[in-house]
Amino acid sequence: MPSPLPLKGPLRLGLLGLGQITELMLPAYAANSDVEVVGLCDPDPERLARWSGVFPAATVTRDRRGLLEGSPDVIDVLVPTPLHAEVAGAVLEAGFHVQVQKPIARDLEGADAMLAAARASGARLHVLEDYLAYPPLVRLHDLIDEGAIGTPVGCHMKIVATGMGGWEVSPESYEWQFQQAKDGRGMLVFDHGWHQLAVAHWLFGPVRRIFAWLGATEIVPEIVMDAPSTIVWEHHNGVRVVLEISFAIDTYFRSSHYGGDERVEVTGTKGFARCNRISAFGIQEPSLVLYRDGEVRGFHALDDRPPDAFAAMAARSVAVFKEGADPLMDASVARQVLVTLLAALDSHRLGTPVDVPAS
């Protein structure tokens, strides 16, 4: 049986997979006094050595069973998306609460298998979507709820991917992405675009209809980025959103982590609010601005780097498991975001807008 919720004492966490994302997630855990990392699991001894130095009391193992034997309260599954259903499903079946990075799975069959495993075992399945914890986007959400721009009537989102700026990412961290792209699940639309669809769902509710026009840019032979791409959708509340994805390989964006430049602008009946950046510092202005009644207000003091989102996400995980708080994204909502994303891929294949099935 899974540990009863809410949990007592520090959140005992086991990490399953120690790839690139851990460089953002694990420092957030190390800095949180309510989190105790009790286990580290990865087949790569160098990764294990790197993080065992940060968490010297944690059990170190290359085998999943060794991690589970350490009796963590929650397993944070940090394996590539194509492995989510298999790995997270097995951990849920073993009776452990699970956190998993977005997207919840690569297909609906995988997502449904994970949801079924959680129901059968009684374990909690929590999907980590760091954009929903990013302070400028959280403040944007609050402004909309407060009526600061009136009633939302439209939204424009932008991603500019680049080959310059940001951190060094090992080639092996991209290999599974390039393999996944071969069946239409590209890095910019399926993996990165998930963030924008998740944010839109969070701001405006479920999507009713979607249209996608996806492009392709070859970097080197057999490696293609899915850009330029344009996706347009309408929510049930009538708000329409345009997502523009560009690939500008020779553009430099200053960033401590991911080099992509992103913007989210929501127009309301009385003004607009715009988040100027998420991953990189493409626009050297306040991370959030509000326009209303002929005046612009800049929000200069918001924590606006990727680690800030992950720190907030770690704090939310503690609240979910120790205090019984609602997750920012539960598994059923994550499934609906996946349904919407897959509908976009269907739309591109068919060359026409498609209705998004209800979850």
C-alpha positions as semicolon CSV with decimal commas, in nm:
position;residue;x (nm);y (nm);z (nm)
1;M;0,000;0,000;0,000
2;P;0,122;0,354;-0,070
3;S;0,215;0,580;0,220
4;P;-0,102;0,740;0,362
5;L;-0,154;1,107;0,277
6;P;-0,087;1,362;0,411
7;L;0,265;1,246;0,496
8;K;0,443;1,316;0,825
9;G;0,794;1,456;0,854
10;P;1,016;1,546;0,555
11;L;0,906;1,424;0,215
12;R;1,118;1,112;0,157
13;L;1,196;1,120;-0,212
14;G;1,354;0,865;-0,445
15;L;1,493;0,983;-0,780
16;L;1,457;0,742;-1,071
17;G;1,666;0,874;-1,358
18;L;1,938;1,138;-1,333
19;G;1,951;1,297;-1,677
20;Q;1,972;1,663;-1,780
21;I;1,652;1,771;-1,604
22;T;1,804;1,685;-1,266
23;E;2,032;1,989;-1,301
24;L;1,719;2,196;-1,241
25;M;1,512;1,964;-1,023
26;L;1,765;1,831;-0,772
27;P;1,911;2,166;-0,657
28;A;1,552;2,266;-0,574
29;Y;1,516;1,955;-0,360
30;A;1,854;2,009;-0,194
31;A;1,752;2,363;-0,094
32;N;1,417;2,255;0,052
33;S;1,434;2,151;0,418
34;D;1,104;1,962;0,385
35;V;1,254;1,724;0,127
36;E;1,484;1,434;0,210
37;V;1,632;1,259;-0,093
38;V;1,668;0,899;0,022
39;G;1,748;0,723;-0,305
40;L;1,922;0,780;-0,638
41;C;1,881;0,542;-0,930
42;D;2,041;0,560;-1,275
43;P;2,234;0,313;-1,496
44;D;2,514;0,569;-1,545
45;P;2,778;0,555;-1,266
46;E;2,899;0,908;-1,346
47;R;2,555;1,052;-1,286
48;L;2,526;0,858;-0,963
49;A;2,862;0,988;-0,848
50;R;2,769;1,344;-0,939
51;W;2,453;1,348;-0,724
52;S;2,562;1,118;-0,442
53;G;2,806;1,393;-0,350
54;V;2,510;1,629;-0,305
55;F;2,297;1,373;-0,119
56;P;2,552;1,158;0,068
57;A;2,289;0,986;0,285
58;A;2,089;0,861;-0,013
59;T;2,093;0,500;-0,126
60;V;2,270;0,473;-0,461
61;T;2,161;0,203;-0,703
62;R;2,155;0,121;-1,073
63;D;1,846;-0,097;-1,030
64;R;1,488;0,021;-0,977
65;R;1,418;-0,247;-0,720
66;G;1,703;-0,119;-0,506
67;L;1,546;0,224;-0,505
68;L;1,207;0,092;-0,394
69;E;1,361;-0,112;-0,116
70;G;1,469;0,214;0,048
71;S;1,100;0,284;0,125
72;P;1,068;0,637;-0,013
73;D;0,733;0,811;0,021
74;V;0,738;0,934;-0,338
75;I;0,932;0,837;-0,650
76;D;1,023;1,120;-0,885
77;V;1,038;0,958;-1,228
78;L;1,286;1,155;-1,439
79;V;1,328;0,919;-1,735
80;P;1,264;1,024;-2,099
81;T;0,900;1,063;-2,201
82;P;0,884;0,740;-2,411
83;L;0,962;0,545;-2,091
84;H;0,706;0,715;-1,865
85;A;0,428;0,461;-1,907
86;E;0,652;0,159;-1,847
87;V;0,858;0,299;-1,560
88;A;0,600;0,510;-1,378
89;G;0,339;0,240;-1,426
90;A;0,561;-0,021;-1,261
91;V;0,636;0,210;-0,967
92;L;0,266;0,286;-0,920
93;E;0,184;-0,084;-0,934
94;A;0,445;-0,139;-0,662
95;G;0,244;0,095;-0,439
96;F;0,447;0,416;-0,446
97;H;0,327;0,769;-0,509
98;V;0,478;0,905;-0,829
99;Q;0,580;1,240;-0,970
100;V;0,656;1,250;-1,339
101;Q;0,776;1,528;-1,569
102;K;0,561;1,650;-1,853
103;P;0,437;1,529;-2,098
104;I;0,257;1,266;-1,894
105;A;0,325;1,008;-2,172
106;R;0,390;0,991;-2,545
107;D;0,047;0,849;-2,626
108;L;-0,296;0,803;-2,471
109;E;-0,245;0,431;-2,421
110;G;0,053;0,505;-2,199
111;A;-0,125;0,780;-2,007
112;D;-0,430;0,561;-1,950
113;A;-0,212;0,273;-1,829
114;M;-0,051;0,507;-1,573
115;L;-0,389;0,636;-1,455
116;A;-0,520;0,281;-1,425
117;A;-0,215;0,174;-1,222
118;A;-0,265;0,469;-0,986
119;R;-0,633;0,384;-0,936
120;A;-0,560;0,017;-0,875
121;S;-0,288;0,081;-0,616
122;G;-0,439;0,389;-0,453
123;A;-0,118;0,582;-0,517
124;R;-0,109;0,950;-0,618
125;L;0,016;1,039;-0,967
126;H;0,141;1,399;-0,979
127;V;0,255;1,556;-1,309
128;L;0,527;1,820;-1,278
129;E;0,464;2,117;-1,508
130;D;0,711;2,384;-1,400
131;Y;0,558;2,662;-1,614
132;L;0,254;2,661;-1,384
133;A;0,486;2,749;-1,096
134;Y;0,697;3,011;-1,283
135;P;0,641;3,332;-1,081
136;P;0,573;3,572;-1,374
137;L;0,316;3,332;-1,521
138;V;0,160;3,281;-1,177
139;R;0,128;3,659;-1,144
140;L;-0,021;3,675;-1,495
141;H;-0,276;3,414;-1,390
142;D;-0,358;3,621;-1,081
143;L;-0,401;3,940;-1,285
144;I;-0,654;3,766;-1,509
145;D;-0,842;3,627;-1,207
146;E;-0,846;3,975;-1,049
147;G;-1,002;4,125;-1,362
148;A;-0,702;4,352;-1,424
149;I;-0,744;4,322;-1,803
150;G;-1,117;4,264;-1,804
151;T;-1,248;3,948;-1,968
152;P;-0,983;3,761;-2,172
153;V;-1,059;3,768;-2,545
154;G;-0,737;3,639;-2,704
155;C;-0,384;3,515;-2,644
156;H;-0,060;3,510;-2,843
157;M;0,225;3,275;-2,750
158;K;0,570;3,265;-2,904
159;I;0,866;3,026;-2,894
160;V;1,194;3,110;-3,064
161;A;1,438;2,817;-3,046
162;T;1,803;2,889;-3,106
163;G;2,138;2,715;-3,123
164;M;2,327;2,976;-2,920
165;G;2,321;3,071;-2,552
166;G;2,215;2,861;-2,257
167;W;2,377;2,566;-2,092
168;E;2,566;2,273;-2,236
169;V;2,343;1,973;-2,297
170;S;2,497;1,633;-2,358
171;P;2,417;1,483;-2,701
172;E;2,266;1,174;-2,537
173;S;2,000;1,395;-2,378
174;Y;1,877;1,476;-2,728
175;E;1,897;1,126;-2,877
176;W;1,557;1,012;-2,752
177;Q;1,405;1,341;-2,866
178;F;1,533;1,292;-3,219
179;Q;1,410;0,932;-3,219
180;Q;1,067;1,040;-3,097
181;A;1,052;1,308;-3,366
182;K;1,057;1,041;-3,637
183;D;0,691;0,964;-3,571
184;G;0,583;1,327;-3,561
185;R;0,646;1,403;-3,195
186;G;0,903;1,675;-3,246
187;M;1,101;1,857;-2,982
188;L;0,946;2,200;-3,034
189;V;0,581;2,106;-3,081
190;F;0,531;1,788;-2,878
191;D;0,780;1,843;-2,597
192;H;0,808;2,222;-2,572
193;G;0,462;2,302;-2,707
194;W;0,316;2,095;-2,423
195;H;0,417;2,377;-2,188
196;Q;0,220;2,636;-2,383
197;L;-0,089;2,415;-2,412
198;A;-0,067;2,342;-2,039
199;V;-0,047;2,714;-1,961
200;A;-0,342;2,788;-2,192
201;H;-0,549;2,514;-2,028
202;W;-0,458;2,657;-1,685
203;L;-0,558;3,009;-1,790
204;F;-0,866;2,943;-2,002
205;G;-0,985;2,585;-1,946
206;P;-1,020;2,299;-2,198
207;V;-0,969;2,342;-2,571
208;R;-1,265;2,291;-2,809
209;R;-1,099;2,297;-3,153
210;I;-0,742;2,311;-3,284
211;F;-0,552;2,355;-3,609
212;A;-0,179;2,293;-3,661
213;W;0,045;2,374;-3,956
214;L;0,381;2,217;-3,877
215;G;0,708;2,279;-4,059
216;A;1,051;2,118;-4,067
217;T;1,407;2,251;-4,067
218;E;1,689;2,005;-4,120
219;I;1,990;2,077;-3,895
220;V;2,209;1,794;-4,018
221;P;2,110;1,487;-4,221
222;E;1,832;1,292;-4,044
223;I;1,794;1,548;-3,763
224;V;1,499;1,780;-3,817
225;M;1,350;2,052;-3,596
226;D;0,971;2,084;-3,623
227;A;0,968;2,456;-3,710
228;P;0,845;2,689;-3,839
229;S;0,514;2,579;-3,691
230;T;0,189;2,757;-3,617
231;I;-0,088;2,620;-3,396
232;V;-0,422;2,791;-3,343
233;W;-0,691;2,678;-3,103
234;E;-1,016;2,789;-2,940
235;H;-1,115;2,719;-2,581
236;H;-1,468;2,637;-2,475
237;N;-1,491;2,984;-2,320
238;G;-1,431;3,141;-2,664
239;V;-1,071;3,256;-2,613
240;R;-0,857;3,192;-2,922
241;V;-0,483;3,133;-2,893
242;V;-0,209;3,151;-3,155
243;L;0,121;2,973;-3,086
244;E;0,407;3,069;-3,318
245;I;0,718;2,850;-3,312
246;S;1,034;2,963;-3,492
247;F;1,382;2,817;-3,521
248;A;1,653;3,085;-3,534
249;I;1,973;2,882;-3,511
250;D;2,217;3,176;-3,527
251;T;2,038;3,396;-3,270
252;Y;2,193;3,439;-2,926
253;F;1,976;3,456;-2,615
254;R;2,139;3,495;-2,276
255;S;2,026;3,217;-2,045
256;S;2,150;3,023;-1,747
257;H;1,972;2,715;-1,874
258;Y;1,755;2,661;-2,183
259;G;1,822;2,903;-2,467
260;G;1,471;2,939;-2,607
261;D;1,291;3,274;-2,600
262;E;0,922;3,267;-2,508
263;R;0,639;3,515;-2,465
264;V;0,277;3,489;-2,352
265;E;0,044;3,785;-2,408
266;V;-0,320;3,779;-2,300
267;T;-0,556;4,047;-2,433
268;G;-0,866;4,134;-2,236
269;T;-1,159;4,370;-2,284
270;K;-0,981;4,640;-2,079
271;G;-0,609;4,586;-2,154
272;F;-0,340;4,323;-2,184
273;A;-0,077;4,145;-1,976
274;R;0,241;4,001;-2,125
275;C;0,500;3,763;-1,982
276;N;0,817;3,868;-2,165
277;R;1,032;3,565;-2,098
278;I;1,038;3,218;-1,947
279;S;1,354;3,026;-2,042
280;A;1,593;3,294;-2,172
281;F;1,645;3,670;-2,144
282;G;1,541;3,761;-2,496
283;I;1,369;4,084;-2,393
284;Q;1,559;4,297;-2,142
285;E;1,246;4,438;-1,981
286;P;1,043;4,340;-1,675
287;S;0,939;3,978;-1,698
288;L;0,574;4,083;-1,675
289;V;0,396;4,399;-1,794
290;L;0,035;4,512;-1,761
291;Y;-0,134;4,766;-1,987
292;R;-0,460;4,930;-1,887
293;D;-0,618;5,275;-1,919
294;G;-0,327;5,418;-2,115
295;E;-0,065;5,317;-1,857
296;V;0,194;5,038;-1,847
297;R;0,297;4,876;-1,522
298;G;0,616;4,672;-1,510
299;F;0,673;4,393;-1,255
300;H;1,047;4,419;-1,192
301;A;1,095;4,213;-0,877
302;L;0,955;3,875;-0,977
303;D;1,183;3,572;-0,959
304;D;1,215;3,496;-1,329
305;R;1,480;3,231;-1,395
306;P;1,409;2,863;-1,466
307;P;1,545;2,754;-1,123
308;D;1,282;2,977;-0,960
309;A;1,006;2,778;-1,129
310;F;1,157;2,449;-1,017
311;A;1,202;2,573;-0,660
312;A;0,834;2,672;-0,655
313;M;0,743;2,336;-0,808
314;A;0,937;2,152;-0,535
315;A;0,755;2,352;-0,268
316;R;0,424;2,262;-0,429
317;S;0,517;1,894;-0,425
318;V;0,574;1,919;-0,052
319;A;0,233;2,084;-0,010
320;V;0,064;1,815;-0,220
321;F;0,203;1,517;-0,035
322;K;0,250;1,658;0,317
323;E;-0,049;1,893;0,343
324;G;-0,298;1,744;0,099
325;A;-0,292;2,048;-0,133
326;D;-0,426;2,013;-0,485
327;P;-0,154;1,959;-0,746
328;L;-0,096;2,230;-1,004
329;M;-0,165;1,964;-1,264
330;D;-0,328;1,637;-1,171
331;A;-0,306;1,334;-1,395
332;S;-0,653;1,376;-1,546
333;V;-0,579;1,734;-1,655
334;A;-0,241;1,621;-1,792
335;R;-0,423;1,357;-1,993
336;Q;-0,651;1,624;-2,143
337;V;-0,350;1,836;-2,240
338;L;-0,206;1,529;-2,412
339;V;-0,539;1,473;-2,592
340;T;-0,520;1,832;-2,718
341;L;-0,159;1,797;-2,828
342;L;-0,231;1,476;-3,016
343;A;-0,531;1,644;-3,179
344;A;-0,291;1,911;-3,308
345;L;-0,076;1,641;-3,469
346;D;-0,390;1,490;-3,624
347;S;-0,488;1,833;-3,756
348;H;-0,155;1,875;-3,931
349;R;-0,181;1,529;-4,084
350;L;-0,537;1,592;-4,208
351;G;-0,476;1,953;-4,311
352;T;-0,789;2,078;-4,135
353;P;-0,901;2,194;-3,789
354;V;-1,020;1,913;-3,562
355;D;-1,243;1,899;-3,257
356;V;-1,067;1,803;-2,936
357;P;-1,227;1,500;-2,769
358;A;-1,337;1,550;-2,408
359;S;-1,125;1,357;-2,160
